[in-house]
Amino acid sequence: MNIPDELDESPYINIVPMIDVIFAILTFFIMASLFLTRSEGLPVNLPNAATAQSQQQSRINVTIDETGQVSLNRQSIAIEALANEIETLMGTQDTALVVINADTSVEHGQVIAVMDALRTVEGAQVGIATQRSPAQTDE
């Protein structure tokens, strides 16, 4: 008995559609992760510092943009009202980290005025946000 050889070609699986699906899923997750990052301050050009360190605790953000406008957690505020608002945000907490995000073009006197206002708040730990220098390498 002779069986005809109808399967002369070896079977194969076309993986091109599967690769397309995988790339579509990968693109979705990359785009979704970009929207999951939380921007805590207004966008400013931070100065570079070789000794910059990351702070992972909750914090209050004070932003000084390139025009000198002061904002507290993205809400515009006068320097004179800054200390009272920080005390309100601290509530019953003994200490709070207050981070100053100052644009590189802001005058030094403006940053000092904000720092001076923050030093009047008891329990407020003042920090200045910087970017890690491009030449800095992680070890």
N, C-alpha and C positions, 0 to 999 in steps of 0.2 A: 504494500500500500504506500502510495506516494502522497505526501502532504505538501501542498503547494507552499512555497516560500513567499507569503504575502508581506511578511515583516522584514524585508531586506534592510530597511532603514532602522537604525537604532532609535529607540524612543528618547525624547529629550524634553526638558522642562524649560519653557521660555521665562527667564527671570527678569526681563526688561520691565514688564508691568509691576513686578514686585519691587524693583529698585525705585521706580517712580513713586510708589506708595510710601516707601521708607523715607525718601527725600521730602515728600510732602509732609509727613508726620514730623520729621526733624525740623523743617522750616516752621511748622506750627509751634513747636516747643521753644525754638529760639525766639520767635516773635513774642510769644506769651511771656517768656522770662524777662524780656526787655520792659514789659509793662508792669512786672511785679516788683521792680526796684522802687524803693521809696525815696523820694526826694524830700528831705526835711527842711531845706532852706531854699531861698530864691537862688536862681542861677547867677553866680558871680565868678570871676576869675580869681581863684585862690592863689596866694603866693606859694612858692616851693620851699620846703625845708628838708634838709638831709636827716634830721632827727625826728621826723614826724612819726607819731604812733597812732594806732587805731584805738578808739574808745567804743566799747560795746554796750555801755549802759544807757538807760533812757536819758534824754537830755532836752533842754530847752534851747531853741535856736534863735539867736539875734543876728540879723543880716543887715549889712551896710552895703548898698549897691553902689555902682560907679558914680551916681549922682549925689551920694551922701544921704539918701533916704534910709531911715532905720525901720526895720520890720521885726516883729516878734512873732515867731511861728507863722510866717507868711502874711501877717496882718500889720499894716503900716501903723507906726506909733511914734510919739514924740519922746525925746530922750528924758524929759522931765517926768513922764508917766511910766517910764520903763521899770523903775524899782518897785512901784506899787503893783504892777502887772505880774512881775516875777514872783513877788510874795504871794499873790493870788494863785498863780499856777503851782507854786510849791505846796500850798495847802498845809497839810499836817506833816509833810516830810521835813526831816531835820536838815537834809542836804539835797542839793540838786546841782547837776552839771549844766552850766550855761555856756554854750559854745558860740563864739563870735565868728561869723562868716563875713569877712570884710574883703571887698574887691581890692585888687592890687593898686588901683588908681585912687583909692580913697586917701584923703589926707590923714597924716598920723594923729593930728589933734582930734579929729572926729572919732577915731578908734579909742583914744585915751579918754574922751568924754563919755563914751559908752562904758568903758571899763570902770571908770570912776563911779558912774551911776550903779553899776552892778556890784561894786564893792560895798555899797551901803546896805545891801541885802544880806542879812545874817544867814549863813549856811549855803550861800551860793558859791560854787566852785567855778571859777572863770577859766575857760580854755579858748584858744584861738585856732580855728580850722586852717589847715594848710594842705597842700598836695605834696605827695612824696616826689622828690626830685627824680627826673628821668634817669639820671646816672646811678641812682640808688638801686642796689640789688638786694633781694631777699636771700638770706642764708639759710 
